[in-house]
Structures are given as structure tokens and as C-alpha cells.
Amino acid sequence: LLILVIITMYQREVERASSRLISERDLLQKALREIDHRTSNNYQTVLALVLAQANSATEAPVRDALQQVADRIRAIASASRKMAVSSEGLGQVRIAAHLQDLCEEIERGLSRKGIAIECAFDDLVLGADTTVCLSILVNELVTNALKHAHPGRGRGSIRVSLSRVSRGLELCVEDDGKGMTAGSGTPGSGLGQRLVDTFVRQLKGRHEVRTGDGGTRHRIRFPG
């Protein structure tokens, strides 16, 4: 009888602890949703201010620069939306769905008839810092390819992939355009190149570029 009483008391304590854990988890999730909502609102506020400034700019170079800033804010905001409560765990993201959405957003924003973006992403769960780095890299490389790879051409494609390789992960962005030349506007100099270099370093990765008449291929390998 004593053993049964002890077992019953133990079961009740386990149930109380489990109930408290569920309650605390629900409270944490509500708090995280609120933080995520406020963060998203902050991104949208900053984005609206930058776009308003871009629309009021009278000089084309200033307007284009502000539009590029807006594109980068949009890429980071998109990464942020995939984190926390909406992902596999706190600060983790299912990267395939996120990068697919990001490429679709870029394609809609810079729509060019006959130029298609093709995506192939392994189903991986990555951390928040890695996700932000990849978001910026994809945004920079795909945006530049859309703008500069196929000038005057009716049709073309841009292929974006992220896959697991023998010693980590590999991000590839390649096109079948005219190739990179001096002054082409591709990430060879300026802010775009500095951003690519910075985030490749943050990933502790290596960036290889091959370019020619058949197009340009960016391959970034990093631990993962």
C-alpha cells in the first residue's frame, strides 16, 4: 500500500511538472511571437523610410543606391521571418523554403521577360547567423545576375543551389549570360563585392568565380 501511495504521489508530481513546463513553453512562444512581430514591424518601418527617400531622390545614382539598400533590408527581414517560432527551433531555419521564397521575391522585384531563376536546395536546417549570411549572398549574386548577365538577350537562366558536400556546404549561383567584364556592374568592386567578401568571411568560406562567354559561376564552400 505504501509503495502504491508513493507511486501515485510521484505520478502527480510528474504531471504537475509537465503541466508547468507546457505552460512556460507556451508563454515563451507567445513572447517570441510578440518580439518577432515587433522586429518585423521595425524592418518594415526602416524599409518604408528608405523607399520613400529613394522615390524622392532626383539623381538616378542616389535612387539606385537607396533601392539596393532596400533590397538588402528586405533580404534580412525575410530571413528574420523564418526564424524563432516559425522554424525547427529557436534561431534555426529550414533553409530550402527560405531561399526559395527569397529567390521568388527577387524575381518578382526585378522581373525580366525570358529570364528564369531555377532553384535546387537540399533540405537543411541551419542556424540564424548562417541564414542571414546566405540571404545576403544570394540577394547580391542573384540580383547582379538578373541585372547584368543577359543584356539585350531575350532568354536566359540563373541557377541557384545549396547542397551538402564532402567537407561542408556549397552555395552556387550561375548564369548562362555574357560573362563578367570590367565595368559590367557585377560584384567585382564596390559595395556589392565588399558585402560578398564580408559574408563569405563570416561563413569561414571560400569564394571561387569562373566567367566566360558561356556565363558566370559563383561557388562558395563553407563548413556546415
N, C-alpha and C positions, 0 to 999 in steps of 0.2 A: 504493500500500500504506500509506504514511504517513497519507494522508487517511482511509483506512478505519479505521486504528488510532485516529486522533483522534476520528472519529465514534463508534466503539464506546465509547471512554472517556467521551465526552460523554453518550452514552445511559445508561451505567451510573451516572454521577453524577446525572443527572436522575431515574433510577429510585430511587436512594438518597434523594435529597431528597424525592421524592414519598412514599416509604415513611415517612420521618421525620415529614413533615407529617401523614400519616394517623394515625400513632401518637400524635403530640402532640394532634391534634384529638380522638381517642378518649379520651385521658387528661383533656383539658379537659371533655369531655362527661360523663365519669364524675364528675369533681369537681363540676360544676354540678348533676348529678342528686343528689349527696350533699347539697350546700348546699340545693337545693330541697326535699329530703326533710326536712332538719332545720328549715328555715324553716316548712314545713307543720306539723311537729310542734309548733313553738313557738306557731303560731297556734292549734292545737287545744288546747294546754295553757291558753293565756290564755282561750280561748272556754269551756272547761270550768269554769275558775275563776269567770268572770263568770256563767255559767248556774247554777252551784252557789250563788253569792251571791244570784242572783235568786230561786231556789227557796226559799231560807231567809228571804227578806225577808218581814216581816209586814205592811208597809204597801204598799198597791196602787200608789201613785205611784212608790215606790222600785223595786218589782218591774218595773213597766212601763219605767222609765228604764234599768234594767240589761238588760232584754230588747232595747231599742233599741240599746244599746251592743253586745250580742251580734250583732244583725243587721248592724251596720256592720263588725264584725270579720269576720263571715262573708263579706261582700261583698269586702273587701280580700283575704282569704285565697283566695277564688275567682279573683280577678284574678291573684294570685301564682302559682296553679297553672297558669295558661295561658302563663306567660312562660318565658323561657330555653329549655331543651332542647325542650320540647313545642311551641314555636311556630316561626314562619318564620325567626327568627334570635334572637340574644341580645337580650333585652329588647323583643321585638316580639310582638304578639298578633294573631291573626285575630279581630277584634272581633265579627263577626256570631255566631260559635259561642259566644263567651264571654258576650255579653249575652243570648243565647237561654237558655243554661244558668242565668244569674243570674235571669232573669225566672221561669223554671220553679221555681227554688229558693224565690223569694219567694212564688210562687203556692201551692206546697206548704205553706210555713210559715204562710201567712195564708189558707188555703183558705176561700172563701166560696161557697156553692152559688149558681149562676146568674151569678157574676161571672167573666168570661173575660178573660185577657190575650192580646192579639193583637200579634205582633211582625213587624217588617219592617226588616231591616238590610242595607245594602249590604255586599258582600264586600270589606272593607278590612283592611289590615294597619297597626296603629298602635303607637306606642311605649308603653313601660311606664308613664311618668308620665301620659300621656293616658288609658290604660286604667284606671288607678286612679281618676282624676278622674271618668271616665264611670261607673265601677262605683258610686261613692258617690252620684253624682247620680241614676242610675237606681234605686238602692236607696231613696233618700229619697223621690223623687217617686212611684214605683210603690207603695211601702209606704203612703204617705199616701193615695193614691187608693183603694187597697184598703180601708183602714180607714174613710175618711170620705166618699168620693164618693157612695156609694149606701146611705145609712142607711134601713133599712125597705123597701128595694126588692128584689123577687125576682130581677130580671135586670139586667145591665148589662155594659159592656165598658170595658177600658182598653187603649189602643193606644200602643205604644212603637215608635219608628222612629229610625234613624240613616242619613242619606244625604248624599251629596256634593252641594253646591250651588255656585252660581257663584263664591262667594268663600270657600270653605272647607267645613265640615261643619255639619250641623244635627241636633240631637237633639230629638225631640218626644215628650212624654208627655201624652196627652189622654184624657179620660173623658167619658162621657155622663151624668154624675151631676147632683147638685143645685146645683153651683157652690160657690165658696168664700164663706163668710160669716165675720164676726168671731166668734172663739172656736170655729171649726169644727175646729181641730186640724190644718189643712193648713199647709204651710210659709209662714206669714205672719209668724211671730215665733218666738222661742225657738231652741233648738239646731238644729232641723231647717233653719230658714231660714238660720241662720248658716253651717251646713255647705254648703248650696246656694250661697250667696253666695261663700264662700271658694273652692270648687272651680270655680265659673264664672270667678272672677278668675284662678285658676291656668291655666285654659284660654285666658285673654285673650278671653273670650267675652262675649256679651250675652244676657241672660235676659228674655224677654217672657212675660207671663201674661195670658191672656184668660179671663174667667169669667162665667157667667150661668146662667140656668135650664137651658140645654142642656148644661152641663158646663164643664170647665176644661181649658185647653190651655197647657202649658208649652213654650216653644220656645227652645232655646239654640243660638245660632250662634257658631262659633269657627273660627280659622284651622286649616287642616289639608291 
